Amino acid sequence: MWEPSRSSRVAAAAGLALIFSIAAAAEPDAHGDPLLGYRGNAQFHGLYEVREAARAFLIKESVGRKAAYEAMDPDIRVAVPRCVVPLRARWARKSVEHDQPGVEVFCRRSVAKKYARVWVVFVPLFEPEVAEKWRLLEEKKKRDPALVPVVK
């Protein structure tokens, strides 16, 4: 009967320990920011720091622009190795995966030796003015049913 080797059992146990340690650390704080639990450590870069890099980029880029964006939370399923150099950010191009505006936070050199030497994390953006317009339009539709298009 086949039995897994000791090294594969150790690797599986280490992987499970990592998953459980990330899940245990991901408790929201008293202020309600869910990403405060996703801070970085020696091996992994935290999603909190990734979002803060996107926010700093938006502050720098918003000078002289009309549109005001806010950085939303990146996908919490993303785990990236710690970055050796400072994080950088740029505007994300529209693609099949990301049809909404966003910022790409990227690392040019991480601590990983074999995988994810260079990584990119997409941070979606939220435009409060547009959201407010949609909210007002939805309220109008509720008050006046004639505004709702009839689908045949």
C-alpha positions as CSV (number, residue, x, y, z in Angstrom):
1,M,0.0,0.0,0.0
2,W,1.3,3.4,-0.9
3,E,2.2,5.8,1.9
4,P,3.2,9.5,1.4
5,S,6.8,10.3,2.1
6,R,7.8,12.1,5.2
7,S,8.8,15.2,3.2
8,S,5.3,15.4,1.5
9,R,3.6,15.0,4.9
10,V,5.7,17.8,6.3
11,A,4.9,20.0,3.3
12,A,1.2,19.3,3.6
13,A,1.2,20.1,7.3
14,A,3.1,23.3,6.7
15,G,0.7,24.3,4.0
16,L,-2.3,23.7,6.3
17,A,-0.6,25.6,9.1
18,L,-0.1,28.5,6.8
19,I,-3.7,28.6,5.7
20,F,-5.0,28.4,9.3
21,S,-2.6,31.1,10.5
22,I,-3.7,33.4,7.7
23,A,-7.4,32.7,8.4
24,A,-6.9,33.2,12.2
25,A,-5.1,36.5,11.6
26,A,-7.8,37.8,9.3
27,E,-10.1,39.0,12.1
28,P,-11.6,42.5,11.5
29,D,-10.5,45.1,14.0
30,A,-12.8,47.1,16.3
31,H,-12.8,50.0,13.7
32,G,-14.4,47.7,11.0
33,D,-11.5,47.6,8.5
34,P,-11.4,43.9,7.4
35,L,-7.9,44.2,5.9
36,L,-6.2,45.1,9.2
37,G,-6.1,41.4,9.9
38,Y,-4.3,40.8,6.6
39,R,-1.0,42.5,7.6
40,G,2.2,41.2,6.2
41,N,4.9,39.0,7.8
42,A,8.4,37.9,7.0
43,Q,7.2,35.6,4.2
44,F,4.1,37.2,2.8
45,H,3.1,40.8,1.8
46,G,-0.1,41.8,3.5
47,L,-3.2,42.9,1.5
48,Y,-3.5,45.8,3.8
49,E,-0.2,47.2,2.6
50,V,-1.2,46.5,-1.0
51,R,-4.4,48.5,-0.6
52,E,-2.5,51.3,1.2
53,A,0.0,51.5,-1.7
54,A,-3.0,51.8,-4.1
55,R,-4.5,54.6,-1.9
56,A,-1.1,56.5,-1.9
57,F,-1.0,56.2,-5.7
58,L,-4.6,57.6,-6.0
59,I,-3.8,60.5,-3.7
60,K,-0.7,61.3,-5.8
61,E,-2.6,60.9,-9.1
62,S,-5.8,62.8,-8.0
63,V,-4.1,66.2,-7.9
64,G,-5.6,68.1,-10.8
65,R,-8.0,65.4,-11.8
66,K,-11.8,65.7,-11.8
67,A,-12.7,62.0,-11.0
68,A,-12.2,61.0,-7.3
69,Y,-11.7,57.3,-6.8
70,E,-11.4,55.3,-3.7
71,A,-9.5,52.0,-3.4
72,M,-11.6,49.0,-2.5
73,D,-10.3,45.8,-1.0
74,P,-8.2,43.5,-3.2
75,D,-9.3,39.8,-3.5
76,I,-8.6,38.2,-0.1
77,R,-7.7,34.9,-1.8
78,V,-4.5,36.4,-3.1
79,A,-1.3,35.6,-1.3
80,V,2.0,37.1,-2.5
81,P,5.5,36.8,-1.2
82,R,7.1,39.7,0.7
83,C,8.5,42.4,-1.6
84,V,12.2,43.3,-1.1
85,V,11.8,46.7,-2.9
86,P,9.1,49.3,-2.2
87,L,5.7,48.5,-3.8
88,R,4.8,50.5,-6.9
89,A,1.4,51.2,-8.5
90,R,0.0,52.1,-11.9
91,W,-3.3,52.4,-13.6
92,A,-4.7,49.0,-14.6
93,R,-5.6,48.4,-18.2
94,K,-9.1,47.1,-19.0
95,S,-9.1,43.4,-19.7
96,V,-11.3,40.4,-19.7
97,E,-10.7,39.8,-16.0
98,H,-11.1,43.4,-14.9
99,D,-13.8,45.4,-16.7
100,Q,-13.9,48.1,-13.9
101,P,-11.4,50.8,-13.2
102,G,-8.5,49.8,-11.0
103,V,-5.0,50.1,-9.9
104,E,-2.3,47.5,-10.2
105,V,0.1,47.3,-7.3
106,F,3.2,45.4,-8.2
107,C,6.5,44.2,-6.9
108,R,9.6,43.9,-9.1
109,R,11.6,41.7,-6.7
110,S,10.2,39.5,-4.0
111,V,11.8,37.2,-1.4
112,A,10.6,34.1,-3.3
113,K,13.4,32.2,-5.1
114,K,11.4,30.1,-7.6
115,Y,7.8,31.4,-7.9
116,A,6.2,34.8,-8.0
117,R,9.5,36.7,-8.3
118,V,7.5,39.5,-9.8
119,W,3.8,39.9,-8.9
120,V,0.9,42.2,-9.6
121,V,-2.3,42.6,-7.5
122,F,-5.4,44.3,-8.9
123,V,-7.1,46.7,-6.6
124,P,-10.6,47.7,-7.8
125,L,-11.7,51.3,-7.6
126,F,-15.0,52.9,-6.5
127,E,-16.2,56.2,-7.7
128,P,-18.4,57.7,-5.0
129,E,-20.0,60.3,-7.3
130,V,-21.2,57.7,-9.8
131,A,-22.5,55.5,-7.0
132,E,-24.5,58.4,-5.6
133,K,-26.0,59.1,-9.1
134,W,-27.0,55.4,-9.4
135,R,-28.6,55.5,-5.9
136,L,-30.6,58.6,-6.8
137,L,-31.7,57.0,-10.0
138,E,-32.9,53.8,-8.2
139,E,-34.8,56.0,-5.7
140,K,-36.5,57.8,-8.7
141,K,-37.5,54.4,-10.2
142,K,-39.1,53.3,-6.9
143,R,-41.1,56.5,-6.7
144,D,-42.1,56.6,-10.4
145,P,-42.8,53.2,-12.0
146,A,-43.0,54.8,-15.4
147,L,-39.2,55.2,-15.4
148,V,-38.7,51.4,-15.3
149,P,-38.4,50.0,-18.8
150,V,-40.8,47.2,-19.7
151,V,-39.2,44.1,-21.1
152,K,-41.3,42.0,-23.4
